[in-house]
Amino acid sequence: MKKIIVDILLFIFMLAEFSRVYLPPEIHEIIGICLIALVIVHLILNGKYIRAIPKGKYNAKRTVMLIVNAGFFISFVLTTVFGVLSSQNVLSFINMGDLTTVYLHKIFAYLSLVLMGLHLGINLGAMIDKIEEKVGKKALYLVFIVIILFGIYSFVDVDFFNHLIGNYGFSMASGNLIANSLEYLSIVLAIAIVANIAFKKIKK
């Protein structure tokens, strides 16, 4: 139960960070600090998996899972580091950054969002299978198609790719806080769905 609560909060807080133009700068930074604390708790709660990393044999699926999980963690750490260095409010006494630091903070933040989608897709396979058993494959796939289509629309609408490669130095949002959050949610879920489908096709 603790894991579920922590993971849900992590997910909500990460999405909220991408609506920073609708939030006071102080709130954006406070949420970022909360994310750091939640990630530490998440790692502690998943200590069994971490301790098992150097043990046993690695097949294709386990290797892919490790690469995605490690990539997500590294990207998040870099996002955090550049975020702290560019803080202008809550942690302004640490501020050692410049415009480049802000750009790097944003690039790794957007990369983290992509990797979070991959992370969810390959780690929530069992849960998705249970949902499929209850609602049926056709109904689930119909929902998947709707989410993916909305995710593609949102990807274009928020100009995600240009954010990811650093063409914009500061966040741009669409509509309002709720609409913007839903668009980023659809992007993450679309990536997760595609990742889950692809991961299932990997041979052990």
Rosetta blueprint (number, residue, H / E / L):
1 M L
2 K H
3 K H
4 I H
5 I H
6 V H
7 D H
8 I H
9 L H
10 L H
11 F H
12 I H
13 F H
14 M H
15 L H
16 A H
17 E H
18 F L
19 S L
20 R H
21 V H
22 Y H
23 L L
24 P L
25 P H
26 E H
27 I H
28 H H
29 E H
30 I H
31 I H
32 G H
33 I H
34 C H
35 L H
36 I H
37 A H
38 L H
39 V H
40 I H
41 V H
42 H H
43 L H
44 I H
45 L H
46 N L
47 G H
48 K H
49 Y H
50 I H
51 R H
52 A H
53 I L
54 P L
55 K L
56 G L
57 K L
58 Y L
59 N L
60 A H
61 K H
62 R H
63 T H
64 V H
65 M H
66 L H
67 I H
68 V H
69 N H
70 A H
71 G H
72 F H
73 F H
74 I H
75 S H
76 F H
77 V H
78 L H
79 T H
80 T H
81 V H
82 F H
83 G H
84 V H
85 L H
86 S L
87 S L
88 Q L
89 N L
90 V L
91 L L
92 S H
93 F H
94 I H
95 N L
96 M L
97 G L
98 D L
99 L H
100 T H
101 T H
102 V H
103 Y H
104 L H
105 H H
106 K H
107 I H
108 F H
109 A H
110 Y H
111 L H
112 S H
113 L H
114 V H
115 L H
116 M H
117 G H
118 L H
119 H H
120 L H
121 G H
122 I H
123 N H
124 L L
125 G H
126 A H
127 M H
128 I H
129 D H
130 K H
131 I H
132 E H
133 E H
134 K H
135 V H
136 G L
137 K H
138 K H
139 A H
140 L H
141 Y H
142 L H
143 V H
144 F H
145 I H
146 V H
147 I H
148 I H
149 L H
150 F H
151 G H
152 I H
153 Y H
154 S H
155 F H
156 V H
157 D H
158 V L
159 D L
160 F H
161 F H
162 N H
163 H H
164 L H
165 I L
166 G L
167 N L
168 Y L
169 G L
170 F L
171 S L
172 M L
173 A L
174 S L
175 G L
176 N L
177 L H
178 I H
179 A H
180 N H
181 S H
182 L H
183 E H
184 Y H
185 L H
186 S H
187 I H
188 V H
189 L H
190 A H
191 I H
192 A H
193 I H
194 V H
195 A H
196 N H
197 I H
198 A H
199 F H
200 K H
201 K H
202 I L
203 K L
204 K L
